[in-house]
Amino acid sequence: MATAAPAVELDAAGRTVRVSSPDRVVFPEQPGRPGLTKRELVEYFLSVGDGILGALLHRPTTLERWPKGWWPEAVMATRADNRGDAFYQKRLPKGAPDWVETATIAFPSGRTADEVAPTELAVVAWAANLGTITFHPWPVRRDDVEAVDQLRIDLDPQPGTDFDDAAAVAPHLRELLTELGLTGYPKTSGGRGIHVFVPLAPRWSFQQARRATIAVGRELERRLPDQVTTKWWKEERGEKIFVDYNQMARDRTIASAYSVRPNKRATVSTPLEWDEVGDVHPDDFDVTTVPARFAERGDLFAALRADRDPALDCSLDAALDLARRDEEEHGLGDLPYPPEYPKMPGEPKRVQPSRDTDRKRT
């Protein structure tokens, strides 16, 4: 019987982090590429240290943990079935070192939790040793968890569309954001979609940020009706790019820049220059290719860091003005929240259209 390799110690920006079972395979072997070990995963995060720490710095962060590694048949645990191979850790794990700091956040239910809020690179390495491959930070800072400081727009390809379709929409989104006084920064999701983040002055509520995202999505839908949808119900979306406005709701998070995604290539959610969005593919960016890109280009998401220059911050005033015009001139109010939310003020009926017996039929 083979014995596990002894633990190793790695330097994480001046702090020593212990990596247990360093030869455990986290991602299995693929044609032309050996399996990725836990040690190599931790070393990947260290190689993009300024970037991954910048994405998480001072932010309450949910850990997506795959303690046995990822493989094609592995499944994520759910609320209905907790027997999965992976899970989301929303509370500080037991036995965490005393240098792992936290922030107290509130869920839509009103319950609270102390989530990891990274303050140094060693926290990322420590979490990776626990099997964390994807980090899901909140769009707030630990000193004020009610003040949103990032607008996050998720261009989510629906069945029948793919990354190229999202990339075709992205320049139009950039143009619209510019008109609204917002500076967007794109990245791959690591899957089929594109994320565009906007740095905000930390003074906006979750409700305001979500409302602004809905307004942006609706305007994009007006301009590109054959390509974009804001329909919440999947049966209504068609083969379009869905602007997932509920990613700006409380406790909804998006994989951070430089996070690894659970797929066979171990792709990385990678910041992009706007002029390369239409020329790349998510498979171009994985744990083997991103370190060299990061060394060459640096952190293309530095403007989103919690400790950024406030001069980079944008205002939601114009986007919220657009939301008000939608309501006053077009009668377009709120849209449905995710199912785990309590009924929200002003929210329309949360009923699947095909099951809504009161819905007008045409």
N, C-alpha and C positions, 0 to 999 in steps of 0.2 A: 504494500500500500504506500503510495507516494505521500510524502509529508509536505505540508505547506512551507513555502519559503519564509524565512524569518522576516519580521517587520523591518522596515527601513525608515530612516529619518531624512526628511528633505527640508531645505531652507526655504522659507516663505517670507521673503523681504525682511530677514533678520530674526524671524521666530522659527524655531524648529517644530515641525509637524511630523508625527508618527504615522506611517502608512502600514497598516496591517495587511497580511496576505497580498503582498504587492504583485504577485504573479497571477492572481485570480483574473480570469478572462472576463472582461466587462462587455465587450462586443465580439462576437465570434468571427472566426476567420472568413474572409471573403476571397473570391478569385483574384489572385494577384496581390493580396494583402493579408498579412498574418492577423491573428486576433489581437485586440487591444486590451492590455492589462490595466489593472487598477493603478499601478504605479504610472503607467503611460498617461492615463486619464488625468491624474493629479499633475503630472509634469506638463500636460497640455495647458491646464488652467494657469499654472505658474508662468508658462511662456507668453500668455496674453494677460499677464497680471494686472497691468494698469487699466486694461480695457474691461476685464470682468469685474474688478473692484470698482471701477468708475460706474459701471452699470448698477451695482448693488449698494454702493456706499450710503450708509445711514438710512437705508430703505428697509422696512419690514419685508421679509422675504420668505416665501413658501418654498420648501425644498422638495423637489421631485426625486424620490429615492428609489433606486433599483438595486437593492443590497446584494442580489444574486447575479447582477448583470442583466443585460438585455439579450433576448433571443427572439426569433420570429414568432414563437407561440406564446411568449410572455404576455401577461395581461395586467392592466392597472386595476387595483382595488377600487370599489365604488361604495357609495353609502349603502346600497342594497346588498352588496356582497364584498366583504372585506378580506376575502381569501386570495386576492390577487398577488402577483409577484412583485408589484411596485405600489407605491402609495405617496400621497402628498402629506408632508409633515408641516403642519401649520403651527405647531407649538415647539418650544425649545426642547430638543431631545434630552433625555435624562443622561447625566454624566458629562454634560458639556463642560469644557474648560472654563475657568472663571473669566478669561479674556474674550469669550463670546458674548457680546452684548445683545440686548433685545429691545423691542418696542411693543407696547401694548396697543393692539388694534381691536376694533369692534366689528363683528359680523352683522349681516342684515338681521339676524335673529335677535340681536342685542347682546349675545354672549361675547366674551372677550378672550383674548389669548395673547401670550407673550411670544412674539415671533422673533427669529434671528434677524438682527439688523447689522450686517457686516460693517466693521470699522477698519479692518486690515485684511491683507491678502491671506493670512494664515487661516482666517475663518472659512474662506473658500476652499482651501486645501483640506481643512478638517472636515467640511461637509462632503467633499468629494470622496474622502476616505470612508464615509458612511454610505456611499453608494449614490450620492447626489450627482445626477448628470445634467439636470436642467434646473435653473434658478428662476423663480417667479417673483420679482420684486413689485411692491405696490408703487403707485405713482405719487408717493408722498415721502416726507422725511420724518425721521424718528422724533424730531423736536416738535412737530405739529402734524399728527397723522390725519387731520381733517383738511389740510391745505394741499390740494392737488397742484403739483408743479410740472407735470408732463401730460400733454394730450397724446393719446395713443390711438392711431387709426389703423384698423386691421382690414386689409383687402383680402378677403377670404374666397378663393375659387370654389364654386359649387360644382356638383357633378356635371361633366361635359365641358368644363373649363379647366385651365391649369395655370402654372406660373406665368407663362407667356401672356395669357389674358390679363392677369393682374399687372404685369409689367406694362401692358399697353394702356392701362387705366392710370398708372402712377404719374406720368407727366401732367395729365389733366388735374389730378389731385394737387400736384405741386403748384400749378398755375392758380388754382382756386385758393389754396392756402396763402399764396403771395398776395392775392387780391384782398384777403382778410387780415393782412398784416402778420401772418404766421410763417415761421421758417420751419420747414419739415426736413427730417433726416431719415432716409429710408434704410431698411435692412431686410435681408431675407428672413423668413420665419424659421428657416431650416427645413420646412416642408414645402407646400405648394404655394404659400401666400407671401405677401409683402406687408411689412409693418412700417408705418411712418410715424415717427415721434416728433413732438413739438415741445421745446422748453417753455415753460410758463412761469411767470412770477408766482410764488407760492402763496396764493390768496384765493384760490377758486375752490368751490365745494364740488363734491362728486356729482351732485345734481346739475350744477352748471356745466361741468366738463362733459357730462353725458349729453346734455341738451345741445351743447355746441357741436358735438360729434354727430348727432342726429341731423342738425342743420347742414353740416358739411356733406354728409351722406346724401341728403335729399337734393341738395344743389348739384352734386355730382351725378345723381340719378337723372335729374332734369336735363343735364347737358349730354349724358350718355345713356339714354333710356334703353338701348339695346344691349348695353354692356354691364350696367350697374343696377343693383337693387338694394333697398333697405328693408325688404320684407322680412319680418321675424320668422314667419312660419315657412319651413322648408318646402312645403307643397306649393307655395306661391313664388318661389325665387326664380325658377327656371335655370337655364344655363347662362348664368351671369356671375359677376363678382359681387359678393355680399359685403357691404360695409357694416361690420359687426360692431354697432354702436354700444352694445351691452358690455364690451370689454372695458368701457369706462365706468361701469357700475362698481359700487363698493365690493371689495373682496373678489373681483374678477381681475386676473392678472395675465400678462403676456410674457412669454419666455424672454429672458434678458438677452441683450447682445452678448455674444461669445458663449452662450449656453450651448451644450450638446443636446441633440434631439434623439429620441429613442427610435432609431431605424437602422437598417443594416449597414449603411455607410457612415454612421455616426456623424451626420451633417451638423454644421454649426450655424446658428443664427448670426449672420454676418453683416455688419454695417457696409453700406455701399456709397459710392459717389453717384449723384443723380445721372451723370452721363453714361454710366455703365449698367444701369438697371435693365435696359433692353438687350444687353449683350451677354448676360450671365445666366447661369442656371444654379439652383440650390445645390446640386451635386458637385459643383465646382468647389464648394467650401466644406471641408470636413476637418477632423482633428489632425490630419496629416498635412493639410495645405494651408490652413489659416495661420499657424505660427509664423511662417515666412512672410505671408501677406501683412500680418500685423507688424512685423519687424521693419518692413519696407514702408508702410503707409501710416503707421501709428493708429491711434484710436479715433476713428471717424465719428464716433459718438461722444466725443469729449464734451461737446456743447450740452449734453443731457445730464452731466454729472451733478450731484447734489451740491458740490462745492464749486460750481462754475461761476464765472463772472456774471453778476446780475444784469449786465448790459445785454446779455444774450436772451434774456427772458422776453416772452411775448405776452400779449393781452388777448383775452377772449371777447373783448367788447364787441368787435365787428361780427364775430360768429354768433354771439348772443342776439345782436340786432337782427341778423338773418333769421334766427329762430323766432323772434318776435314777429317779424314780417310773415313768416310761414303761417303762424297762428292767426294773426289779425287779417291777412289778405287771402289766405288759402284754407283757413280752418284746419290747419295741420298741427295737432297738439302732440302729446306724448305718444310713445310706442311701448309695447309690452316689455316688462322686465323678465329676467330669468325665472324659472319656476320655483326656485327655493326662496324667492323674495316674498315678503308680505305684500299685500295689495298696496300700491303706492298712490299718493294723491295725484289725481289727474290722469292716471293710467287707464287706457281703454280695456275692454274685456280681454281677459287672458284665456281665450278659447280658440282652439284650432279651427280655422274657417270651415273646414268640411264637417265639423261637428257642431257648429254654431246654428242652432235651429232658428235664431232670430235674425240671422244674416239675410240681407236682401239678395235674391238670386237674379241673375241677368240671363 
